[in-house]
Amino acid sequence: MAYAYLFKYIIIGDTGVGKSCLLLQFTDKRFQPVHDLTIGVEFGARMITIDGKQIKLQIWDTAGQESFRSITRSYYRGAAGALLVYDITRRDTFNHLANWLKDCREYANSNMAIMLIGNKSDLEARREVKREEGEAFAREHGLIFMETSAKTAANVEEAFIGTAKEIYQKIQDGVFDINNEANGIKVGPNVNQSSSQKPLGSAGGSNTGASGGCFLIVCKWPDKENTDKLLNLMLISDTHLLGSRNGHWFDKLRREWQQHRSFQTARYLLKPDYIVIMGDLTDEGKWCSDKEWKYYEKRVHELFYTDEDTKLLIVVGNHDIGFHYDINHKKLERFNKSFNTKYITLNQSTKKNLDINFILINSMSLENDGCTFCQKTQAELKNMNNTLSCLKEQNCKNKNNLKGKYSKPIVFTHYPLYRDSDSICPYDIDSEIAIINKNPKFRAKYDCLSLESTRQIVDLLQPRLVFNGHTHYSCFNDKHKVPEFTIPSFSWRNIKIPSMLLVQVDNNDYSQTKCFLPNENHVINLYIFMGILFLVYILLFFIYKCRYLSFYFKTRDRSSNYLLGNFFIKQQ
């Protein structure tokens, strides 16, 4: 997972030119003939070797639709390379290159390496753009040029690696300032840097050898070759299991069945070491009676059960116990008892000879207003700081409950760390709805932690990663000098295309990829299709049975008449 440099790429061009297929061919060595239109941005990454050095390519596949153009432009900033793609069988995609290049020159780094790609070279019989035209455009604008085929993989490796070589050469020539990550280049741990790494700003971007956005059946761990050496985490959030007030029985049946099957399918296929749910397990836990809470607890264990090889960690959310003003001891204690949590919980893992420290925090009791819950949380936060310090210095007096060595902790909360809004993290868009919803200002202590509480977590715990939920949409940012990932909702009730984050960690490094659940409309259409097939089968079955019975009775009547005739003949 260590690398000398990380290069950030973007792939741009009109819709349907094959951008996503090029990315999939490069990262997964496969071609997918039918590919959904990219919504916002998808991600992928791969390690390559240049001049004996390991280079990680972080590739952002952007949407080509005009409606997403303003979002796409935000990705130009901080990119070291761009693949500008057109379709050789569609002249209009070639004619639009000037507009794409204009945006690239205006919004991107002036030193960006740009590769012009004429894709679908396997469709020579349908060619509308001559190779010479592509070469002429590239010469005129100072671009590298190549024709590729995502289907046959012709020149796909050469296109991505050629762009990386151009960036690497610019580093050697002193064109890029490698100390400024805004140039789309990050220096890795084996080039005079610490081994703690983070992606450049993508909640789905730091993937190793896997496409970032994928549906459940093709989801893979970022570093699929080393799953036995890394700790594998599956992170979900905001399941919002419905209750008696707002939950229609059919809605509960449909959504909970989908969540259950998605969760268990992912668990079976991916075999994670840990699964963490980032709060709001329930939708009405803050209101429900003890009797209904017992029913909630039973449903959680039935829907999200795990085997002995996978440990389930659960963070408390505001829908589980209420916002700060609505918390009481009864609701807090019953949640802690049901799911083995505290105000602040330390979970240590020594699996696979790794030393990983997980810290789960109750966000709603971090108001710092002097209440009983806040005082207990503040005390536990300071105790946790002492625990981590003694692990670091290896002088813990009471080691009975501690194991392993010190490593910077990974923190899980329900509320995000303090931020004004999701507008600071435009690099992970779940859907057009999410784009609209990223504008409202956040209210501290309701939509995110207060600035004071955030500083306490960062200063006292010194985490290397922070994961949370609550907003229902994805977000990556490092506003507080620590990589923070907000996990989208796992429920179709809250978001059109739910997803989860797959994370792999060792003692110092991490990588992650985003895994999408199917679009609910597709699931419903599949149910309808299967229902129609079933009805057709039943109808054909009855038609067959009716014809068989009709034939049977006719045959029987003839046999009866024959036997009866023989009987009377004998009697005479």
Secondary structure, 3 states (H helix, E strand, C coil): CCCCEEEEEEEEECCCCCHHHHHHHHHHCCCCCCCCCCCCEEEEEEEEEECCEEEEEEEEEECCCHHHHHHHHHHHCCCCEEEEEEECCCHHHHHCHHHHHHHHHHHCCCCCEEEEEEECCCCHHHCCCCHHHHHHHHHHHCCEEEECCCCCCCCHHHHHHHHHHHHHHHHHCCCCCCCCHHHCEEECCCCCCCCCCCCCCCCCCCCCCEECEEEHHHCCCCCHHHCCCCEEEEEEECCCECCCCCCCHHHHHHHHHHHHHHHHHHHHHHCCCEEEECCCCECCCCCCCHHHHHHHHHHHHHHCCCCCCCEEEECCCHHHHCCHHHCCHHHHHHHHHHHCCCCEEEEEECHHHCCEEEEEECHHHCCCCCCHHHHHHHHHHHHHHHHHHHHHHCCCCCCCCCCCCCCCCEEECCCCCCCCCHHHCCCCCCCHHHHHHCCCCCCECCCECCHHHHHHHHHHHCCCEEEECCCCCCEEECCCCCCEEECCECCCCCCCCCEEEEEEECCCCEEEEEEECCCHHHHHHHHHHHHHHHHHHHHHHHHHHHHHHHHHHHHHHHHHHHHHHHHHHHHC
